[in-house]
Amino acid sequence: MVMRPHVFSLVVALVLSAGAAAHAEPAAPQPRAGAGTFWVMSSTHIGAAAQTRPLQGIRGPRIAPDGSRVVFAAMGDLWIVDLDEKLLAQDKAPRGRHLFKDEALDVDPAWSPDGMQLAFVSDRSGKPEIWVRDMKTGKDRQLTTSDTAVEGPSWSPDGKRIAFFEVPTVGDPSVKALNVVTVFTGDIMPVRSQVRTAGAPTWSPDGKTLALKVSNDQPGAHAAPTAKWLLISLAGASDRFVAPAGLSSQLSRGSAPVWSPDGTKIAYVNDGFLWVAPVVANGARAGEIAGEPRALTTELSDSPSWMGDSKTLLYVATDRMKRVTLDGAAKDLQPNLMWDPNVARGRTVVWAGRLWDGTGAGYKENVDIVIDGGVITAVEPHAPRDDRTHVINASKQTVIPGLIDSQVRLSSSFGERLGRLLLSYGITSVREWGVDPYGALERRESWASGRRPGPRDFFTSMFTGEGADEAHDTHFNLEMERAKHLGYDIAVSDPRVIARAPDAVIRRPVTLGLSGDVTQVAAVQSMTIIPDLARAGGFPSRVRRMPALLRTPQFAALYSETEQTALKDGIDAGRSASPDQEKTLAANENLVRGLMTRDVRVVLGSGAPDVPYGLGLLVECELAQESGWSSAQVLRSVTSGAAAALGVDQQLGTVTPGKLADLAIINGDPMTRLSDLANVSGVVANGHYYIIDELLEH
């Protein structure tokens, strides 16, 4: 991995409302919502209420070739829905059930052309690999053994090969290697070593061409990002690039092109709608546009897949699975699947030798933190408890509020261990930035239900519609409706700019990203800034000076030897860029010092996976302290300050009565030695207690 210097990245929170308005229902979208207008949703998923909820984090649904079944990933498991046409004719919901349920993360299902086998990605062997299930016998076998993670399996039309991506778990997960594996032997043929894409590859009907949507890697300083379909010949011909008219630059898992089985059409999602373009089926020009594309939907759509008849598509419509024919007739296929939050029960008392509660600069000594049903009900002097009370003995340790990583992109390529890794560093909440709401919802529901351990996930979606015309406004309104239905925490229209914010739209602090000089936002009266010190050269610089950072128990246990070597090699390879990184880091640290003197709120985020999950936030904290912050200022920036920036300071961020029980238990004294933050012995997340040894188990 090569560490690339980044410009100073700002995340600006425009606090345009307060008080009760912070949790009010969103107002209706305003007409003529031009580029830069943004919308903020309330965090309805946060809390301790044990309320049954509909399953929404449905990822990558795929319809069987004969149209009889649908398989999808949700809550880290694979599910299957039987499509009983009699029930569907009566407008009754089809029945869904687990295909299998295990401790591994299982995603990316793909039917073989005859429907007799199912490829999927699972980390049951330790890291994400391709597995194949015989749908008749129910037997599974591992197909790949990779040095890194894999994703996006796609069967060749003859059922003999599977195309897939290898994905780095250290660095940018959107830059992948494309391979083809032979199903019978497991032999792998590399196709492309590096391509920036999202979603799965797709095959021409003769099996000689692969198509995927790609982005230009490094657009010019003033050039807008662009995207095209890359047509890769497996027969030795040159690569070709094609694009239907108006193809957007957005790369997301649900917008990849999907070739019809008969080869005459490619389905794709463009600016949120499902389109079909006629294409050349076979031969030297296979995949080239052969007619006028047309839209099949007028609702936001995602993750299309074809039935074997090449006349019917399955897709996700906002929060529903639907089936649509080429004449536009759609049928709802959403099963009635529900889930329950994993709410802590009973009373737990944490006996803290030292407590930093997030409100001051010093410790409280020898206190009990009383937790009832996942909520802190008292902080009081230590007292003996009866045998019926669960007591966590941290009498020789320091307890602080759970950490909040305010800038992170999460990826399923890291597998089930991702949630455990974050918790093992004391991180109990993350603000996830991205364009794939279904992946974020899958993680949120998996962690919140207790299916897998993990932090609280606040999802920030980026509205990426382009232009400022009536069509753009229609798309904007639909995006806002999706945000409301799916329960986004924050939704923004453009992370690069600050624009008008109609008072009728704003409902609580807004967080949007901005790259550039801080003077661009000087006119904003209330702002929250994420300085990005670790990503801007600070992480490799810090590791070169303190190589022991890569020997923390968490990093050693939850990063494989291959990943550790890749990170170390990347840092060593970047030594030639070290002087430039040091200059960039120094400039950013000076800028942070200036912002602090102007009483601007600054919160910290790791920027992972450009830097390692968990460890990146600790390095960010240490770099902030090098910039002149006190330990208390650093700790507030990842606890109470971060909660305020997210608009959830009434529920999180401090260890005070009425707050949700998110705690990190530290061996050491982080007020004196900030590096002691790495010495986590246990964590309480939403009232549930995890000891470090449990989190680090393979």
N, C-alpha and C positions, 0 to 999 in steps of 0.2 A: 504494500500500500504506500502510495506517495502522499504525503501531507501537503495539501495545496494552501497557500496563504489566502485568507479571505479578507475582504474589506470589512470595516467595522459594521457589524449588523445590529440594527436597532429594532426593538419591539416596542411600539408606542401604544400606550393605553390612554385613550381619550376618555376621561371620566366626565361624561356629559349628563349623568343622572345619579342619584344616590338614594339611600334610605329604602323605603318600601318599594320604590320603583324597580329596585334591583331584582326583585323576584316576581314582578308582575308579568302577566301574559304578554307576549309580543304583539305589537300592533300590526295591522295589515300592511304589507309592503306598499311603499309609495309609488305612484306612477312615475315614469321617466327616471328610473334609477340608473344613472349613468355610471361609467367606469369609476371606481374608487368609492362608491357608496357602500356602506357596510351595515351588517345586521348582527345583533347579539341575542343569543338564546339564554334562558335561565337554566341552571344546572338542576334539572328535575330528578336526575338519577342519584344525587348525593343524599345520604341520610341513612338512618338505621331502621326505617320501616320495612317490615317483612311483607311487602306487597307483591303478589304474583304479577308477572309482566309478560307481554308477548315477546316471543323470540324474534329479534330484528337483525341480528348480526349474521345474515345468511351470505356466505361467500361462495362464489364460483359455482352456481347451480348448473348442472348438465343434464339434459334430457336424453334418455336412452334412444338408440337408433330407431326402435320400433314405436317410440312414444309412450310406452307403458309405465315408465318410471322416471323419477327425477332424483338425482343424488346431489347433495351439497354439503358444505362444511359449516358447522356452527358450534360455538362453545368448545372448539378444539377437537370435536368429534365429527365423524361422517354420519349423515342421516339419509334416509331414503323415503320417498313418497310414492305410493302406488296410485296411479291415475285411473280410478274407477270411472269410466265414462258415464255410467248410470248416475252416480253421485254428482258428477260435474254437470250433467244435463238438468239436475234438480237444483243447481246452484249451491250444492253442499260442498263444504271444504273436504279435500282429500285427506287421507290418513297418513301421517308421518311417524317414523320410528327411527331409533338408532340403528344404523347399519353395524357399527361396533362402537364400543365405549371403553376407552382405556386411559392410562395416565399420559400417554404420548400426545403430541400435537399432530392431528391428522387433517390435511387440507388438500386442495387442488385435485379433486377427483376427475377422471377422464374415462369415458366408455371406450372400449374397443369397438371397431366398426361392426362386429357381429353381436355386440351387446353381451358376450359371454364372459368378458373379463373387465376388470376395473383397475386402472392405474391410479395411484394416489401418492402423496408425499407424507411421510411420517418420520418422526424422530425416535421411534421406538428402539432403534439400535444405537442411539446416542446423538445423532445429528440427522437433519432432514435428508432422507433418501427416497428414491422411487421404489414403491412396492406394487405388486400386482396381485389382485384377488381373483380367484376362480369363483364366479358368481354361482356356479352350480354346487361345488363342494364346500365353499366358504374358506378354502385354504389360501393363505397369504405367503408370498415369497419376496425376498428383497432382491431388487434388480440391479441397483447401483451401489457402489462403494466409493464415495467421493472424498476428496480432501477438504471440501467445503460444502456448503448447503446447496440443495437443488430445489427447483420449482418449475411449475408450468408444463407438466407432461402432456404430450399431444401425439396420438396414434397416427401412424401412416395409414393410408387407405387400405393396404393389404394386411394390416394388423401385425406386421413382422418387425416394425421399428417404432421407436418412440423418440420424438424430439423433446429436448428439455433444456433448461438453463442451469448453469452453475452460478451461484450468487455468493459474493464475498460477505462474510459475517463481520469483517473489520474493514471499514471504509464505506464507500457509496454503494448501496445495494441495487441501484438502478443500472449500474454498469456490469454486464453479465457476459458469460461465455456460453455460446450456443453449441450443443452437442446432439448427436443421435446415437441411441443405444439399440442394439439388436435384442429383441425380446427373448429369443431362444438361448442365446449364448451369453448375453451380458456384455458383449464387446462394444466399446464406445468409440465413435468417430468424431473427433473435434471438427466443428464447422466454422465457427468464428470465435476468436479469443476475447474480443471486447466489443460490446455493442450496448448502447444506451436504449433500453426499451422497457416495456411493462406488459403484463399479461402473458399468455402462452403463444408459442409459434403456431402456425396453421399450414396444412399441406395442400398442394394441388392434387387433383384426383389421380394423376399418373405417378404420384410420389416422387417427382423429380424437382419440385420447387417448394421452398419454404417461404412464407410471408410473415412479416412482423412490422409493427409500427415503431419507428425509430425517431429520435430527436437529434438535431445537431448538437454536438457535445459542447462546443465553446463558441456561441454566437459572438459577433463583434460587439464592441462596447456600446454601440447604439442600435444594434440589430435585434429585432424581436425573435424569440425562439421559433423554430419551424419544425414540422414533422412530416414524414412521408412514410409510405409503405416500402420496405426493403424486400425485394424478391431475390432470394438466394438460390442459385442453381446447385443441385447435388450431382449434376452430370458434367461439371467442369466449365459451364458457360459463365460469362461475366455477370456480376451483380447488376440489378436494375432498380431504379427508384420510380415509383408512380404515386400519384395522389389524386383522389377524387376532388372535384372542385370544392373549395371551402374547408378543407381538412384542418381541424384545429391543432394547435401545438401541444395540447395537453396529453401527457402520458399517464395513464392509470390502468390498473389491472383489468377494469371492465370495459376499456375502449379499444382493445386490440382487434384487428381484423379477424374474421372467421370465415373460411372458405366453405361453400356449400358442398355436400358430397358429390353432386354431379359436376362441380367445377365451374358452373356458369355464373355464379354470383359470389360476392363477398359481403357479408354483413359486418357492420361496424357501428360504434357509438360516436357521434360527432356533436360537440356542444350539447351533450346530454340526451340527444334523441337517437333512436335506432334507425339506421339507414341500410339500404341494400344497393350495391352498385353492380351492374352487369360487367363481367370480365371475360377475357379469353380463357377457355377452360384448360387447354393443353398446348404442348409444343413450345417453341422458342419464345412466344409472346404470352405465355400463360401468366395470368394475373393482371395483365394490362387492362385498363378501363375500356369497356366496349359499348358504353351507352351512358345515358343520363342517370345518375343516382337518384333515388327517391326515398323520402322518409316514410317509415312504417308507423311511427308513433308520434303523438303530440304530448306525451308525458315523459318525464325524465326516465331514462332507461340505462341499464347496465348489464354486463356479463351475458351477451347473447350466445346461444348454442343452437345448432341445427338438428332437426330430426333427420332420419335417413331419407325421407322423401324429397328433401331440398325445397319443400314448400312451407314448412312450419318452423318457427323459432321459439325457443324459450328465452325469457329475459327477466330481469328484476325491474319492476316499475315502482320506484320510490321505496315503498316498504312492502311490496307484494311481488310474488312470482306470477308471471303471466305467460300464456302461450298465444302467439299471433301467427296468422297465415299471411301470405303475400298480398292478399286483398285488404289487409288491415284489421280483420276481425280478431278480437282478443278475448281470451278466457282466463279468469282468475284461477290460479292453481295453488294459492297460499294455504298451507295446512294450519290448523289451530294448535300451535306448539307454544308452551308457556315455560317460564323459568322463575325460580324464587331466589331472591337475594340471600346470601349466607350471613344472616344476622347473628351477632354474638348473643349468647344467652347467659343469664345469671350474673353474679358479681365476681369481679377480679380486682385484686388490690396489688398495685406495683409499689413495693417498698424501695424508695429511691434514696441512696446515700447522698446524692446531689441532684438537684433539679434545676435546669434552666428552662423556665416556662414560656419563653418567647416574648415576654413583655418588658424585661429589664436588662441590666448589664451584669447581674451577678446571680449566684446560686441560692436556692433554698436548700437547707441541710436536713437530712433525715426525715423525709416526709412520705406520706402514703398518698398515692393517686388512686382514688376509688372509681371503678368503672362498673356501671350497671347497664347491661344490654348494649354494650358498645359505645356508651356515652359517658364522659367524665362527669361524675356527680359531686366530687369533693376532692380538694387537695388540702391535707391536714397533717398535723404532726403524727409521726409514726406511733402506732399502738398495737398491742397484740391482737390477733384475730382468732376466731374459733376455727375448728377443723373444717367447717362447712364452707369456708371462704377460700377461694383459690388465690394464693399469694405468690407473686413473682418476686423473688429475692434479688433485688439490685442494690443492696445496701452498701456494696463496695464499688458501685459504678455510678455513672452519670446518665441521667435521663433527659432527653431533649424532645421537642416536637419532631414528628416524622418529617423528613426532608421532602421538598417539592422540587422536581426538575422541571423548569419552566420552558425548556426548549429541547424536544427530542422527537425523532422520527422512529417509530417502532416497525419492526419487520418480522413476519412469520419465519423468515429464513433462520432466525436465531432459535427457533423451536420453543418447546415448553420451558426451557431453562430461563428464558428472558425474564419472566415475572419473578422467579426466585433470585436471579442475579440482582435485579433492582432492589428488592427487599433486603438482600444481604448487605447492601451499602446503606441501609437505613432510609431508602427512598420509598415513601408510602403514597405519593401522588406524582403523576406526570402530566404535563401539558403536551399532548401529541399533536404534531403539525403534519398535515398531509392532504391528499386529494382522494383517498380511498375510505369513505365512511364505513363501508361494510366490514373491512378488515379491522378498523378501530372498534366497531360495535362488537365484533366477534371476540376481540380481546377483552373489552369491558365486561361483557356478559360472562365470559369464561372466568375472569378473576372475581367479579362481584358475586357470582353464584357459588364460589368455592370449588368449582371443578378443578381449578388450578390456582396455586398461590400467586398473587401479583398485586401491584399497587392500584390505587384509584386512578382511572384514566379519564382525563379531560381532553376531549377531542376538539381541535381547531381545524375546520375545513376551509379550503381556499376556493372561492368562487372564481372560475377561470374563463367565464364568457368574454368574448372579444368584441369590441365595437361599442357603439353608443346609439343604435337605432332601435326601432320598435321590436325587432326580433330579439335583440339583446335584452330589452326590458322584460319581454315575456319569459325568456330563459332565466333571468334574475329572479323573477317572482316564483317560478317553479323551483329554483334552487332554494329559496327561502322556505317554501312549503316543505321541501324534503328535509331541510334542517330542522324544522319544527316537528315533523313526523318522527324523525330518527333521533331526536333529542341531542343535537349538537350542543356543545357548551359555548362555542364561539364560532361564528361564521363570518368570513370577510370576503370582499370582492376582489381585492388586489393587495397583495402583501408589500408591494413596492412603493405605494404612494399613500399620502394622506389626502382625503377629499372631504367633500361636504358630508355632514351627518345630520339629517333631518331629526329634530327633537322627537317627532312622533315615532321614529323607528327605534331609537336607542332605549335600551332597558337596563343596562348595567355596563361596567367597564369593558371596553373593547380592546382587544390585543391584536395588532397587525404588524407584520414585519416590514422593515424598510432597510435597504442597504444604501449607504451613502454617508455623507457628512452630517454631523448632528445639527448643523445650521439649517438643514432642510426642515427640521421640526422645531426650530427655535420659537416659532409663533404659537405653538401649542402650550397652553397654560398648565395642563396636568398630563404627565407622561410617565410611563414606565419603560425602562430601557434594559435590554439584555445585551451585555457587552461582547459576548462571544470570544473571550480571551483564549480559551483552550483551542478552539478551532482555528483561530487566527495565528497559528504558530506556537501558541503557548504550551500545548500538550507535548509535542516532541522536544521543545526546549526544556521543559520541566523534567521529562524522563531522562534526557541526556545528563542533566545535573543530578538527578536523584533516581538512579535505575532501580532502587528498591521499591518504587511505586509499582513495578510490574511483578512484584513478589508478594502482593497482598494475598491472603488466603482465598478471597473471593475470586480474584483474577486467576490464580493458579488452579482452582477447583473447577470453575465454570467456563473458562476458555480452554479449548483443546491445545495440545502442543503445537499443532499445525497453525492455529490462529495466533498463538503467542509468538511463534517464529515469524509469521507474516507481519505482525505488528512491529516486532523488533527490527526485522529487515527493512521495513518501510521507513522507520525512524533513522536507521543507519544510512539508507540510500538518500535520505533528504538532508544529510549533513552539508552538502554543497549549498543548499538553500538556507542554511542556518543563519547567516548574517542578515539576510532579508527578513527571515521570520522574527529575529530578535528586534529588528527595527520596527516591524509592524506591531509586535507585541508591546514595545515601549511606547509607541504612539497611542495605541489603544488604552494602555494603562494611564497615560497622561490625560487622555480624554475622559476616562472614568473619574479620575481625581477632580477634574474640572466640573463634571456633572454633579458629583457629590457636594462640592462647595456651593452649587446652585440649588441644593435641596431637591434634586430630582430623584424620584424613586428608581432604584436600580435593583433588579432581581437577576438571579443567576440561572442559566441553563447550560447543559453540557454540549448540546449540538450533536449528540450521538445519533447515528453510528459513525459519523466522521471521526469521532474519538470514541473510545470504548464505553459501552453502557456502564453506568454506575461510577466507575473510576474517573470518567471524564468530568463528572460533577464535582468530585473531590478535588481534582486538579483545578477546575474553575474557581473553587473556593480559595485554594491556596494562592492562585494568581491574583485574585481580588485582594487578598491580604497583602500581597507584595505591592499592590497599587496604593497602599496606605490605609486600607480599611482596618478597623478594629475587629477582633474576633466576634464581638456582639453584632456589629454591622453585617459581617459575612453571614452569620447564622440567621439573622432576621431576613436576609435576602433570599434564603432558601426555606423559610418557614412562614412567619407571620406576614412578611412583605409580599412573598409570592402568593399567599392565600388572598391578600387584599387585591393584588393585580388580577387574579382570577375571579374576584367578586364572591369568594366563598369564605371570607374572614369571619363570618358569623358561625361557621361550622368547623373550620380547620385553622391551623397555623400556630395555636398556642395550647399550652396544657392548663386549661382553666375550666371550671365547671360549665357544663352545657355544650362543650365542644365534643366532636367525635374523637374516639380514642385512637390516635395515630402517634406512636412513640418510637424513638430509637434509643436503645440501651447501649451505652458506650463504655468500653474499658479504657479509662483515661480521663483526661481533663481538656476538652476541646477549647475551652476559654483560654487556657494557657498554651496548648499545643494543638493548633487546628488540625494537624495531620492525624490526631487521635480519632477523627471522624471515621477513619477506615477501620477502627477497632470495634466493630459492631459485634455484640454478643447475643443480641436478640432484638426483635422488632414487634411492636403491636400495630397491626394494620386493621383499621375499622373494628377494633375490639378483639381481634384474634391474635394470639401470641405465637410467634415462630422463633425457635432458637436457631442460632447460626449453623449448627451442625446439620440440622434438618434441611436447611435451605441449600447447603453446599453438597448434599448427597447427589450422586449421579443417577 
